Amino acid sequence: MDCDHSKLNGTVFGIHDWLDYLQSQAAVYRKLVERADDPFIKTELLALASVCDEIADNIEDHLTGGEDHAPRGPLSRLS
């Protein structure tokens, strides 16, 4: 994750910024999978991409007035 990203340095994120950021991070993790040699690392990176996608989907559902606001997938185990 690039922590020097200008939106992470004191700027407040809007909901659309979070959506874009999470979708971007999911793509970054998938690209890293292509470069990783270790199967464990590949699995963990894919899991991170999946979580980013899931959260982005939840945000998108919220923005579009979707009915499903309950966590899905791995995050549902956190509650």
mmCIF file of the N, C-alpha and C atoms, coordinates in Angstrom:
data_MODEL
# 
_entry.id   MODEL 
# 
loop_
_atom_site.group_PDB 
_atom_site.id 
_atom_site.type_symbol 
_atom_site.label_atom_id 
_atom_site.label_alt_id 
_atom_site.label_comp_id 
_atom_site.label_asym_id 
_atom_site.label_entity_id 
_atom_site.label_seq_id 
_atom_site.pdbx_PDB_ins_code 
_atom_site.Cartn_x 
_atom_site.Cartn_y 
_atom_site.Cartn_z 
_atom_site.occupancy 
_atom_site.B_iso_or_equiv 
_atom_site.pdbx_formal_charge 
_atom_site.auth_seq_id 
_atom_site.auth_comp_id 
_atom_site.auth_asym_id 
_atom_site.auth_atom_id 
_atom_site.pdbx_PDB_model_num 
ATOM 1   N N  . MET A 1 1  ? 0.852   -1.169  0.000   1.00 0.00 ? 1  MET A N  1 
ATOM 2   C CA . MET A 1 1  ? 0.000   0.000   0.000   1.00 0.00 ? 1  MET A CA 1 
ATOM 3   C C  . MET A 1 1  ? 0.894   1.227   0.000   1.00 0.00 ? 1  MET A C  1 
ATOM 4   N N  . ASP A 1 2  ? 0.553   2.188   -0.808  1.00 0.00 ? 2  ASP A N  1 
ATOM 5   C CA . ASP A 1 2  ? 1.334   3.408   -0.917  1.00 0.00 ? 2  ASP A CA 1 
ATOM 6   C C  . ASP A 1 2  ? 0.810   4.436   0.076   1.00 0.00 ? 2  ASP A C  1 
ATOM 7   N N  . CYS A 1 3  ? 1.465   4.548   1.230   1.00 0.00 ? 3  CYS A N  1 
ATOM 8   C CA . CYS A 1 3  ? 0.998   5.434   2.301   1.00 0.00 ? 3  CYS A CA 1 
ATOM 9   C C  . CYS A 1 3  ? 1.316   6.892   2.035   1.00 0.00 ? 3  CYS A C  1 
ATOM 10  N N  . ASP A 1 4  ? 2.063   7.191   0.984   1.00 0.00 ? 4  ASP A N  1 
ATOM 11  C CA . ASP A 1 4  ? 2.358   8.578   0.652   1.00 0.00 ? 4  ASP A CA 1 
ATOM 12  C C  . ASP A 1 4  ? 1.304   9.172   -0.270  1.00 0.00 ? 4  ASP A C  1 
ATOM 13  N N  . HIS A 1 5  ? 0.274   8.395   -0.592  1.00 0.00 ? 5  HIS A N  1 
ATOM 14  C CA . HIS A 1 5  ? -0.811  8.866   -1.449  1.00 0.00 ? 5  HIS A CA 1 
ATOM 15  C C  . HIS A 1 5  ? -1.371  10.162  -0.867  1.00 0.00 ? 5  HIS A C  1 
ATOM 16  N N  . SER A 1 6  ? -1.518  11.187  -1.695  1.00 0.00 ? 6  SER A N  1 
ATOM 17  C CA . SER A 1 6  ? -1.912  12.510  -1.195  1.00 0.00 ? 6  SER A CA 1 
ATOM 18  C C  . SER A 1 6  ? -3.225  12.490  -0.427  1.00 0.00 ? 6  SER A C  1 
ATOM 19  N N  . LYS A 1 7  ? -4.143  11.610  -0.776  1.00 0.00 ? 7  LYS A N  1 
ATOM 20  C CA . LYS A 1 7  ? -5.424  11.571  -0.069  1.00 0.00 ? 7  LYS A CA 1 
ATOM 21  C C  . LYS A 1 7  ? -5.287  10.948  1.313   1.00 0.00 ? 7  LYS A C  1 
ATOM 22  N N  . LEU A 1 8  ? -4.172  10.318  1.591   1.00 0.00 ? 8  LEU A N  1 
ATOM 23  C CA . LEU A 1 8  ? -3.975  9.714   2.904   1.00 0.00 ? 8  LEU A CA 1 
ATOM 24  C C  . LEU A 1 8  ? -3.246  10.656  3.853   1.00 0.00 ? 8  LEU A C  1 
ATOM 25  N N  . ASN A 1 9  ? -2.774  11.768  3.363   1.00 0.00 ? 9  ASN A N  1 
ATOM 26  C CA . ASN A 1 9  ? -1.997  12.697  4.186   1.00 0.00 ? 9  ASN A CA 1 
ATOM 27  C C  . ASN A 1 9  ? -2.860  13.844  4.693   1.00 0.00 ? 9  ASN A C  1 
ATOM 28  N N  . GLY A 1 10 ? -3.776  13.553  5.597   1.00 0.00 ? 10 GLY A N  1 
ATOM 29  C CA . GLY A 1 10 ? -4.555  14.584  6.251   1.00 0.00 ? 10 GLY A CA 1 
ATOM 30  C C  . GLY A 1 10 ? -5.824  14.998  5.545   1.00 0.00 ? 10 GLY A C  1 
ATOM 31  N N  . THR A 1 11 ? -6.039  14.551  4.321   1.00 0.00 ? 11 THR A N  1 
ATOM 32  C CA . THR A 1 11 ? -7.255  14.903  3.605   1.00 0.00 ? 11 THR A CA 1 
ATOM 33  C C  . THR A 1 11 ? -8.354  13.923  3.987   1.00 0.00 ? 11 THR A C  1 
ATOM 34  N N  . VAL A 1 12 ? -9.521  14.463  4.257   1.00 0.00 ? 12 VAL A N  1 
ATOM 35  C CA . VAL A 1 12 ? -10.648 13.607  4.624   1.00 0.00 ? 12 VAL A CA 1 
ATOM 36  C C  . VAL A 1 12 ? -11.173 12.918  3.374   1.00 0.00 ? 12 VAL A C  1 
ATOM 37  N N  . PHE A 1 13 ? -11.359 11.604  3.470   1.00 0.00 ? 13 PHE A N  1 
ATOM 38  C CA . PHE A 1 13 ? -11.898 10.824  2.368   1.00 0.00 ? 13 PHE A CA 1 
ATOM 39  C C  . PHE A 1 13 ? -13.406 10.975  2.310   1.00 0.00 ? 13 PHE A C  1 
ATOM 40  N N  . GLY A 1 14 ? -13.950 11.196  1.120   1.00 0.00 ? 14 GLY A N  1 
ATOM 41  C CA . GLY A 1 14 ? -15.385 11.100  0.897   1.00 0.00 ? 14 GLY A CA 1 
ATOM 42  C C  . GLY A 1 14 ? -15.713 9.658   0.555   1.00 0.00 ? 14 GLY A C  1 
ATOM 43  N N  . ILE A 1 15 ? -16.979 9.321   0.556   1.00 0.00 ? 15 ILE A N  1 
ATOM 44  C CA . ILE A 1 15 ? -17.375 7.929   0.328   1.00 0.00 ? 15 ILE A CA 1 
ATOM 45  C C  . ILE A 1 15 ? -16.950 7.449   -1.057  1.00 0.00 ? 15 ILE A C  1 
ATOM 46  N N  . HIS A 1 16 ? -16.997 8.322   -2.071  1.00 0.00 ? 16 HIS A N  1 
ATOM 47  C CA . HIS A 1 16 ? -16.566 7.918   -3.412  1.00 0.00 ? 16 HIS A CA 1 
ATOM 48  C C  . HIS A 1 16 ? -15.053 7.705   -3.464  1.00 0.00 ? 16 HIS A C  1 
ATOM 49  N N  . ASP A 1 17 ? -14.320 8.479   -2.673  1.00 0.00 ? 17 ASP A N  1 
ATOM 50  C CA . ASP A 1 17 ? -12.871 8.282   -2.600  1.00 0.00 ? 17 ASP A CA 1 
ATOM 51  C C  . ASP A 1 17 ? -12.546 6.902   -2.049  1.00 0.00 ? 17 ASP A C  1 
ATOM 52  N N  . TRP A 1 18 ? -13.278 6.484   -1.015  1.00 0.00 ? 18 TRP A N  1 
ATOM 53  C CA . TRP A 1 18 ? -13.055 5.155   -0.438  1.00 0.00 ? 18 TRP A CA 1 
ATOM 54  C C  . TRP A 1 18 ? -13.347 4.075   -1.467  1.00 0.00 ? 18 TRP A C  1 
ATOM 55  N N  . LEU A 1 19 ? -14.435 4.230   -2.199  1.00 0.00 ? 19 LEU A N  1 
ATOM 56  C CA . LEU A 1 19 ? -14.805 3.250   -3.217  1.00 0.00 ? 19 LEU A CA 1 
ATOM 57  C C  . LEU A 1 19 ? -13.692 3.123   -4.253  1.00 0.00 ? 19 LEU A C  1 
ATOM 58  N N  . ASP A 1 20 ? -13.235 4.252   -4.781  1.00 0.00 ? 20 ASP A N  1 
ATOM 59  C CA . ASP A 1 20 ? -12.160 4.241   -5.780  1.00 0.00 ? 20 ASP A CA 1 
ATOM 60  C C  . ASP A 1 20 ? -10.871 3.656   -5.213  1.00 0.00 ? 20 ASP A C  1 
ATOM 61  N N  . TYR A 1 21 ? -10.533 4.054   -3.996  1.00 0.00 ? 21 TYR A N  1 
ATOM 62  C CA . TYR A 1 21 ? -9.304  3.584   -3.363  1.00 0.00 ? 21 TYR A CA 1 
ATOM 63  C C  . TYR A 1 21 ? -9.322  2.064   -3.178  1.00 0.00 ? 21 TYR A C  1 
ATOM 64  N N  . LEU A 1 22 ? -10.425 1.542   -2.682  1.00 0.00 ? 22 LEU A N  1 
ATOM 65  C CA . LEU A 1 22 ? -10.513 0.101   -2.434  1.00 0.00 ? 22 LEU A CA 1 
ATOM 66  C C  . LEU A 1 22 ? -10.474 -0.692  -3.734  1.00 0.00 ? 22 LEU A C  1 
ATOM 67  N N  . GLN A 1 23 ? -11.134 -0.199  -4.767  1.00 0.00 ? 23 GLN A N  1 
ATOM 68  C CA . GLN A 1 23 ? -11.086 -0.876  -6.064  1.00 0.00 ? 23 GLN A CA 1 
ATOM 69  C C  . GLN A 1 23 ? -9.671  -0.845  -6.629  1.00 0.00 ? 23 GLN A C  1 
ATOM 70  N N  . SER A 1 24 ? -8.990  0.264   -6.447  1.00 0.00 ? 24 SER A N  1 
ATOM 71  C CA . SER A 1 24 ? -7.609  0.390   -6.904  1.00 0.00 ? 24 SER A CA 1 
ATOM 72  C C  . SER A 1 24 ? -6.686  -0.565  -6.146  1.00 0.00 ? 24 SER A C  1 
ATOM 73  N N  . GLN A 1 25 ? -6.864  -0.639  -4.831  1.00 0.00 ? 25 GLN A N  1 
ATOM 74  C CA . GLN A 1 25 ? -6.034  -1.538  -4.021  1.00 0.00 ? 25 GLN A CA 1 
ATOM 75  C C  . GLN A 1 25 ? -6.258  -2.998  -4.412  1.00 0.00 ? 25 GLN A C  1 
ATOM 76  N N  . ALA A 1 26 ? -7.492  -3.371  -4.692  1.00 0.00 ? 26 ALA A N  1 
ATOM 77  C CA . ALA A 1 26 ? -7.774  -4.746  -5.123  1.00 0.00 ? 26 ALA A CA 1 
ATOM 78  C C  . ALA A 1 26 ? -6.993  -5.057  -6.399  1.00 0.00 ? 26 ALA A C  1 
ATOM 79  N N  . ALA A 1 27 ? -6.960  -4.110  -7.328  1.00 0.00 ? 27 ALA A N  1 
ATOM 80  C CA . ALA A 1 27 ? -6.211  -4.303  -8.574  1.00 0.00 ? 27 ALA A CA 1 
ATOM 81  C C  . ALA A 1 27 ? -4.711  -4.422  -8.302  1.00 0.00 ? 27 ALA A C  1 
ATOM 82  N N  . VAL A 1 28 ? -4.196  -3.626  -7.375  1.00 0.00 ? 28 VAL A N  1 
ATOM 83  C CA . VAL A 1 28 ? -2.773  -3.694  -7.013  1.00 0.00 ? 28 VAL A CA 1 
ATOM 84  C C  . VAL A 1 28 ? -2.440  -5.076  -6.455  1.00 0.00 ? 28 VAL A C  1 
ATOM 85  N N  . TYR A 1 29 ? -3.273  -5.571  -5.546  1.00 0.00 ? 29 TYR A N  1 
ATOM 86  C CA . TYR A 1 29 ? -3.014  -6.886  -4.949  1.00 0.00 ? 29 TYR A CA 1 
ATOM 87  C C  . TYR A 1 29 ? -3.047  -7.982  -6.007  1.00 0.00 ? 29 TYR A C  1 
ATOM 88  N N  . ARG A 1 30 ? -3.951  -7.874  -6.976  1.00 0.00 ? 30 ARG A N  1 
ATOM 89  C CA . ARG A 1 30 ? -4.015  -8.885  -8.041  1.00 0.00 ? 30 ARG A CA 1 
ATOM 90  C C  . ARG A 1 30 ? -2.769  -8.842  -8.924  1.00 0.00 ? 30 ARG A C  1 
ATOM 91  N N  . LYS A 1 31 ? -2.246  -7.650  -9.173  1.00 0.00 ? 31 LYS A N  1 
ATOM 92  C CA . LYS A 1 31 ? -1.006  -7.545  -9.952  1.00 0.00 ? 31 LYS A CA 1 
ATOM 93  C C  . LYS A 1 31 ? 0.173   -8.143  -9.181  1.00 0.00 ? 31 LYS A C  1 
ATOM 94  N N  . LEU A 1 32 ? 0.189   -7.948  -7.869  1.00 0.00 ? 32 LEU A N  1 
ATOM 95  C CA . LEU A 1 32 ? 1.256   -8.526  -7.054  1.00 0.00 ? 32 LEU A CA 1 
ATOM 96  C C  . LEU A 1 32 ? 1.200   -10.051 -7.061  1.00 0.00 ? 32 LEU A C  1 
ATOM 97  N N  . VAL A 1 33 ? 0.005   -10.608 -7.151  1.00 0.00 ? 33 VAL A N  1 
ATOM 98  C CA . VAL A 1 33 ? -0.142  -12.065 -7.224  1.00 0.00 ? 33 VAL A CA 1 
ATOM 99  C C  . VAL A 1 33 ? 0.610   -12.600 -8.438  1.00 0.00 ? 33 VAL A C  1 
ATOM 100 N N  . GLU A 1 34 ? 0.528   -11.878 -9.545  1.00 0.00 ? 34 GLU A N  1 
ATOM 101 C CA . GLU A 1 34 ? 1.202   -12.309 -10.776 1.00 0.00 ? 34 GLU A CA 1 
ATOM 102 C C  . GLU A 1 34 ? 2.715   -12.366 -10.604 1.00 0.00 ? 34 GLU A C  1 
ATOM 103 N N  . ARG A 1 35 ? 3.263   -11.547 -9.720  1.00 0.00 ? 35 ARG A N  1 
ATOM 104 C CA . ARG A 1 35 ? 4.718   -11.493 -9.523  1.00 0.00 ? 35 ARG A CA 1 
ATOM 105 C C  . ARG A 1 35 ? 5.204   -12.377 -8.384  1.00 0.00 ? 35 ARG A C  1 
ATOM 106 N N  . ALA A 1 36 ? 4.296   -12.818 -7.534  1.00 0.00 ? 36 ALA A N  1 
ATOM 107 C CA . ALA A 1 36 ? 4.693   -13.613 -6.364  1.00 0.00 ? 36 ALA A CA 1 
ATOM 108 C C  . ALA A 1 36 ? 4.985   -15.054 -6.770  1.00 0.00 ? 36 ALA A C  1 
ATOM 109 N N  . ASP A 1 37 ? 6.001   -15.631 -6.134  1.00 0.00 ? 37 ASP A N  1 
ATOM 110 C CA . ASP A 1 37 ? 6.352   -17.026 -6.378  1.00 0.00 ? 37 ASP A CA 1 
ATOM 111 C C  . ASP A 1 37 ? 5.771   -17.953 -5.320  1.00 0.00 ? 37 ASP A C  1 
ATOM 112 N N  . ASP A 1 38 ? 5.669   -17.481 -4.113  1.00 0.00 ? 38 ASP A N  1 
ATOM 113 C CA . ASP A 1 38 ? 5.229   -18.296 -2.981  1.00 0.00 ? 38 ASP A CA 1 
ATOM 114 C C  . ASP A 1 38 ? 3.707   -18.461 -3.000  1.00 0.00 ? 38 ASP A C  1 
ATOM 115 N N  . PRO A 1 39 ? 3.209   -19.704 -3.017  1.00 0.00 ? 39 PRO A N  1 
ATOM 116 C CA . PRO A 1 39 ? 1.761   -19.941 -3.030  1.00 0.00 ? 39 PRO A CA 1 
ATOM 117 C C  . PRO A 1 39 ? 1.041   -19.326 -1.827  1.00 0.00 ? 39 PRO A C  1 
ATOM 118 N N  . PHE A 1 40 ? 1.687   -19.317 -0.663  1.00 0.00 ? 40 PHE A N  1 
ATOM 119 C CA . PHE A 1 40 ? 1.072   -18.721 0.525   1.00 0.00 ? 40 PHE A CA 1 
ATOM 120 C C  . PHE A 1 40 ? 0.866   -17.220 0.318   1.00 0.00 ? 40 PHE A C  1 
ATOM 121 N N  . ILE A 1 41 ? 1.886   -16.550 -0.213  1.00 0.00 ? 41 ILE A N  1 
ATOM 122 C CA . ILE A 1 41 ? 1.800   -15.112 -0.472  1.00 0.00 ? 41 ILE A CA 1 
ATOM 123 C C  . ILE A 1 41 ? 0.702   -14.835 -1.492  1.00 0.00 ? 41 ILE A C  1 
ATOM 124 N N  . LYS A 1 42 ? 0.636   -15.643 -2.545  1.00 0.00 ? 42 LYS A N  1 
ATOM 125 C CA . LYS A 1 42 ? -0.416  -15.476 -3.550  1.00 0.00 ? 42 LYS A CA 1 
ATOM 126 C C  . LYS A 1 42 ? -1.797  -15.580 -2.919  1.00 0.00 ? 42 LYS A C  1 
ATOM 127 N N  . THR A 1 43 ? -1.973  -16.561 -2.053  1.00 0.00 ? 43 THR A N  1 
ATOM 128 C CA . THR A 1 43 ? -3.262  -16.756 -1.387  1.00 0.00 ? 43 THR A CA 1 
ATOM 129 C C  . THR A 1 43 ? -3.614  -15.558 -0.519  1.00 0.00 ? 43 THR A C  1 
ATOM 130 N N  . GLU A 1 44 ? -2.648  -15.057 0.224   1.00 0.00 ? 44 GLU A N  1 
ATOM 131 C CA . GLU A 1 44 ? -2.897  -13.910 1.102   1.00 0.00 ? 44 GLU A CA 1 
ATOM 132 C C  . GLU A 1 44 ? -3.216  -12.646 0.293   1.00 0.00 ? 44 GLU A C  1 
ATOM 133 N N  . LEU A 1 45 ? -2.499  -12.436 -0.801  1.00 0.00 ? 45 LEU A N  1 
ATOM 134 C CA . LEU A 1 45 ? -2.769  -11.268 -1.640  1.00 0.00 ? 45 LEU A CA 1 
ATOM 135 C C  . LEU A 1 45 ? -4.154  -11.351 -2.273  1.00 0.00 ? 45 LEU A C  1 
ATOM 136 N N  . LEU A 1 46 ? -4.540  -12.551 -2.706  1.00 0.00 ? 46 LEU A N  1 
ATOM 137 C CA . LEU A 1 46 ? -5.888  -12.727 -3.255  1.00 0.00 ? 46 LEU A CA 1 
ATOM 138 C C  . LEU A 1 46 ? -6.951  -12.482 -2.193  1.00 0.00 ? 46 LEU A C  1 
ATOM 139 N N  . ALA A 1 47 ? -6.658  -12.884 -0.958  1.00 0.00 ? 47 ALA A N  1 
ATOM 140 C CA . ALA A 1 47 ? -7.600  -12.636 0.139   1.00 0.00 ? 47 ALA A CA 1 
ATOM 141 C C  . ALA A 1 47 ? -7.741  -11.134 0.385   1.00 0.00 ? 47 ALA A C  1 
ATOM 142 N N  . LEU A 1 48 ? -6.632  -10.405 0.350   1.00 0.00 ? 48 LEU A N  1 
ATOM 143 C CA . LEU A 1 48 ? -6.694  -8.947  0.514   1.00 0.00 ? 48 LEU A CA 1 
ATOM 144 C C  . LEU A 1 48 ? -7.512  -8.304  -0.605  1.00 0.00 ? 48 LEU A C  1 
ATOM 145 N N  . ALA A 1 49 ? -7.291  -8.753  -1.834  1.00 0.00 ? 49 ALA A N  1 
ATOM 146 C CA . ALA A 1 49 ? -8.059  -8.222  -2.964  1.00 0.00 ? 49 ALA A CA 1 
ATOM 147 C C  . ALA A 1 49 ? -9.544  -8.504  -2.782  1.00 0.00 ? 49 ALA A C  1 
ATOM 148 N N  . SER A 1 50 ? -9.856  -9.689  -2.312  1.00 0.00 ? 50 SER A N  1 
ATOM 149 C CA . SER A 1 50 ? -11.251 -10.072 -2.089  1.00 0.00 ? 50 SER A CA 1 
ATOM 150 C C  . SER A 1 50 ? -11.914 -9.197  -1.029  1.00 0.00 ? 50 SER A C  1 
ATOM 151 N N  . VAL A 1 51 ? -11.193 -8.923  0.046   1.00 0.00 ? 51 VAL A N  1 
ATOM 152 C CA . VAL A 1 51 ? -11.736 -8.068  1.111   1.00 0.00 ? 51 VAL A CA 1 
ATOM 153 C C  . VAL A 1 51 ? -11.956 -6.650  0.580   1.00 0.00 ? 51 VAL A C  1 
ATOM 154 N N  . CYS A 1 52 ? -10.993 -6.127  -0.173  1.00 0.00 ? 52 CYS A N  1 
ATOM 155 C CA . CYS A 1 52 ? -11.162 -4.789  -0.757  1.00 0.00 ? 52 CYS A CA 1 
ATOM 156 C C  . CYS A 1 52 ? -12.384 -4.751  -1.673  1.00 0.00 ? 52 CYS A C  1 
ATOM 157 N N  . ASP A 1 53 ? -12.538 -5.784  -2.503  1.00 0.00 ? 53 ASP A N  1 
ATOM 158 C CA . ASP A 1 53 ? -13.702 -5.856  -3.389  1.00 0.00 ? 53 ASP A CA 1 
ATOM 159 C C  . ASP A 1 53 ? -15.003 -5.920  -2.602  1.00 0.00 ? 53 ASP A C  1 
ATOM 160 N N  . GLU A 1 54 ? -15.002 -6.711  -1.544  1.00 0.00 ? 54 GLU A N  1 
ATOM 161 C CA . GLU A 1 54 ? -16.207 -6.858  -0.730  1.00 0.00 ? 54 GLU A CA 1 
ATOM 162 C C  . GLU A 1 54 ? -16.615 -5.537  -0.092  1.00 0.00 ? 54 GLU A C  1 
ATOM 163 N N  . ILE A 1 55 ? -15.657 -4.835  0.460   1.00 0.00 ? 55 ILE A N  1 
ATOM 164 C CA . ILE A 1 55 ? -15.964 -3.551  1.098   1.00 0.00 ? 55 ILE A CA 1 
ATOM 165 C C  . ILE A 1 55 ? -16.421 -2.540  0.045   1.00 0.00 ? 55 ILE A C  1 
ATOM 166 N N  . ALA A 1 56 ? -15.757 -2.518  -1.106  1.00 0.00 ? 56 ALA A N  1 
ATOM 167 C CA . ALA A 1 56 ? -16.168 -1.615  -2.188  1.00 0.00 ? 56 ALA A CA 1 
ATOM 168 C C  . ALA A 1 56 ? -17.588 -1.938  -2.644  1.00 0.00 ? 56 ALA A C  1 
ATOM 169 N N  . ASP A 1 57 ? -17.909 -3.224  -2.750  1.00 0.00 ? 57 ASP A N  1 
ATOM 170 C CA . ASP A 1 57 ? -19.274 -3.627  -3.121  1.00 0.00 ? 57 ASP A CA 1 
ATOM 171 C C  . ASP A 1 57 ? -20.289 -3.145  -2.092  1.00 0.00 ? 57 ASP A C  1 
ATOM 172 N N  . ASN A 1 58 ? -19.945 -3.261  -0.820  1.00 0.00 ? 58 ASN A N  1 
ATOM 173 C CA . ASN A 1 58 ? -20.849 -2.796  0.237   1.00 0.00 ? 58 ASN A CA 1 
ATOM 174 C C  . ASN A 1 58 ? -21.065 -1.285  0.146   1.00 0.00 ? 58 ASN A C  1 
ATOM 175 N N  . ILE A 1 59 ? -19.993 -0.547  -0.124  1.00 0.00 ? 59 ILE A N  1 
ATOM 176 C CA . ILE A 1 59 ? -20.108 0.905   -0.268  1.00 0.00 ? 59 ILE A CA 1 
ATOM 177 C C  . ILE A 1 59 ? -20.972 1.239   -1.480  1.00 0.00 ? 59 ILE A C  1 
ATOM 178 N N  . GLU A 1 60 ? -20.730 0.536   -2.579  1.00 0.00 ? 60 GLU A N  1 
ATOM 179 C CA . GLU A 1 60 ? -21.515 0.782   -3.788  1.00 0.00 ? 60 GLU A CA 1 
ATOM 180 C C  . GLU A 1 60 ? -22.994 0.475   -3.557  1.00 0.00 ? 60 GLU A C  1 
ATOM 181 N N  . ASP A 1 61 ? -23.274 -0.616  -2.849  1.00 0.00 ? 61 ASP A N  1 
ATOM 182 C CA . ASP A 1 61 ? -24.664 -0.938  -2.497  1.00 0.00 ? 61 ASP A CA 1 
ATOM 183 C C  . ASP A 1 61 ? -25.281 0.193   -1.685  1.00 0.00 ? 61 ASP A C  1 
ATOM 184 N N  . HIS A 1 62 ? -24.520 0.720   -0.754  1.00 0.00 ? 62 HIS A N  1 
ATOM 185 C CA . HIS A 1 62 ? -25.001 1.822   0.084   1.00 0.00 ? 62 HIS A CA 1 
ATOM 186 C C  . HIS A 1 62 ? -25.302 3.057   -0.773  1.00 0.00 ? 62 HIS A C  1 
ATOM 187 N N  . LEU A 1 63 ? -24.410 3.356   -1.715  1.00 0.00 ? 63 LEU A N  1 
ATOM 188 C CA . LEU A 1 63 ? -24.582 4.535   -2.565  1.00 0.00 ? 63 LEU A CA 1 
ATOM 189 C C  . LEU A 1 63 ? -25.781 4.414   -3.497  1.00 0.00 ? 63 LEU A C  1 
ATOM 190 N N  . THR A 1 64 ? -26.047 3.205   -3.953  1.00 0.00 ? 64 THR A N  1 
ATOM 191 C CA . THR A 1 64 ? -27.140 2.998   -4.905  1.00 0.00 ? 64 THR A CA 1 
ATOM 192 C C  . THR A 1 64 ? -28.447 2.639   -4.215  1.00 0.00 ? 64 THR A C  1 
ATOM 193 N N  . GLY A 1 65 ? -28.435 2.650   -2.889  1.00 0.00 ? 65 GLY A N  1 
ATOM 194 C CA . GLY A 1 65 ? -29.660 2.341   -2.157  1.00 0.00 ? 65 GLY A CA 1 
ATOM 195 C C  . GLY A 1 65 ? -29.992 0.871   -2.161  1.00 0.00 ? 65 GLY A C  1 
ATOM 196 N N  . GLY A 1 66 ? -28.969 0.044   -2.379  1.00 0.00 ? 66 GLY A N  1 
ATOM 197 C CA . GLY A 1 66 ? -29.176 -1.402  -2.382  1.00 0.00 ? 66 GLY A CA 1 
ATOM 198 C C  . GLY A 1 66 ? -29.686 -1.893  -1.042  1.00 0.00 ? 66 GLY A C  1 
ATOM 199 N N  . GLU A 1 67 ? -30.397 -2.997  -1.076  1.00 0.00 ? 67 GLU A N  1 
ATOM 200 C CA . GLU A 1 67 ? -31.011 -3.552  0.128   1.00 0.00 ? 67 GLU A CA 1 
ATOM 201 C C  . GLU A 1 67 ? -30.012 -4.271  1.020   1.00 0.00 ? 67 GLU A C  1 
ATOM 202 N N  . ASP A 1 68 ? -28.969 -4.841  0.434   1.00 0.00 ? 68 ASP A N  1 
ATOM 203 C CA . ASP A 1 68 ? -28.055 -5.704  1.175   1.00 0.00 ? 68 ASP A CA 1 
ATOM 204 C C  . ASP A 1 68 ? -26.952 -4.875  1.818   1.00 0.00 ? 68 ASP A C  1 
ATOM 205 N N  . HIS A 1 69 ? -27.097 -4.576  3.107   1.00 0.00 ? 69 HIS A N  1 
ATOM 206 C CA . HIS A 1 69 ? -26.070 -3.832  3.828   1.00 0.00 ? 69 HIS A CA 1 
ATOM 207 C C  . HIS A 1 69 ? -25.327 -4.706  4.824   1.00 0.00 ? 69 HIS A C  1 
ATOM 208 N N  . ALA A 1 70 ? -25.643 -5.994  4.870   1.00 0.00 ? 70 ALA A N  1 
ATOM 209 C CA . ALA A 1 70 ? -24.976 -6.909  5.794   1.00 0.00 ? 70 ALA A CA 1 
ATOM 210 C C  . ALA A 1 70 ? -23.626 -7.311  5.211   1.00 0.00 ? 70 ALA A C  1 
ATOM 211 N N  . PRO A 1 71 ? -22.609 -7.453  6.056   1.00 0.00 ? 71 PRO A N  1 
ATOM 212 C CA . PRO A 1 71 ? -21.308 -7.923  5.572   1.00 0.00 ? 71 PRO A CA 1 
ATOM 213 C C  . PRO A 1 71 ? -21.432 -9.302  4.940   1.00 0.00 ? 71 PRO A C  1 
ATOM 214 N N  . ARG A 1 72 ? -20.622 -9.519  3.910   1.00 0.00 ? 72 ARG A N  1 
ATOM 215 C CA . ARG A 1 72 ? -20.606 -10.812 3.234   1.00 0.00 ? 72 ARG A CA 1 
ATOM 216 C C  . ARG A 1 72 ? -19.193 -11.374 3.304   1.00 0.00 ? 72 ARG A C  1 
ATOM 217 N N  . GLY A 1 73 ? -19.075 -12.633 2.997   1.00 0.00 ? 73 GLY A N  1 
ATOM 218 C CA . GLY A 1 73 ? -17.769 -13.255 2.889   1.00 0.00 ? 73 GLY A CA 1 
ATOM 219 C C  . GLY A 1 73 ? -16.966 -13.211 4.171   1.00 0.00 ? 73 GLY A C  1 
ATOM 220 N N  . PRO A 1 74 ? -15.630 -13.056 4.061   1.00 0.00 ? 74 PRO A N  1 
ATOM 221 C CA . PRO A 1 74 ? -14.747 -13.136 5.224   1.00 0.00 ? 74 PRO A CA 1 
ATOM 222 C C  . PRO A 1 74 ? -15.064 -12.112 6.307   1.00 0.00 ? 74 PRO A C  1 
ATOM 223 N N  . LEU A 1 75 ? -15.545 -10.943 5.934   1.00 0.00 ? 75 LEU A N  1 
ATOM 224 C CA . LEU A 1 75 ? -15.808 -9.912  6.930   1.00 0.00 ? 75 LEU A CA 1 
ATOM 225 C C  . LEU A 1 75 ? -16.978 -10.258 7.831   1.00 0.00 ? 75 LEU A C  1 
ATOM 226 N N  . SER A 1 76 ? -17.887 -11.099 7.372   1.00 0.00 ? 76 SER A N  1 
ATOM 227 C CA . SER A 1 76 ? -19.048 -11.440 8.192   1.00 0.00 ? 76 SER A CA 1 
ATOM 228 C C  . SER A 1 76 ? -18.631 -12.198 9.445   1.00 0.00 ? 76 SER A C  1 
ATOM 229 N N  . ARG A 1 77 ? -17.444 -12.770 9.426   1.00 0.00 ? 77 ARG A N  1 
ATOM 230 C CA . ARG A 1 77 ? -16.953 -13.496 10.599  1.00 0.00 ? 77 ARG A CA 1 
ATOM 231 C C  . ARG A 1 77 ? -16.447 -12.558 11.685  1.00 0.00 ? 77 ARG A C  1 
ATOM 232 N N  . LEU A 1 78 ? -16.283 -11.283 11.362  1.00 0.00 ? 78 LEU A N  1 
ATOM 233 C CA . LEU A 1 78 ? -15.745 -10.335 12.326  1.00 0.00 ? 78 LEU A CA 1 
ATOM 234 C C  . LEU A 1 78 ? -16.771 -9.908  13.363  1.00 0.00 ? 78 LEU A C  1 
ATOM 235 N N  . SER A 1 79 ? -18.041 -10.066 13.085  1.00 0.00 ? 79 SER A N  1 
ATOM 236 C CA . SER A 1 79 ? -19.057 -9.606  14.036  1.00 0.00 ? 79 SER A CA 1 
ATOM 237 C C  . SER A 1 79 ? -19.464 -10.694 14.995  1.00 0.00 ? 79 SER A C  1 
# 
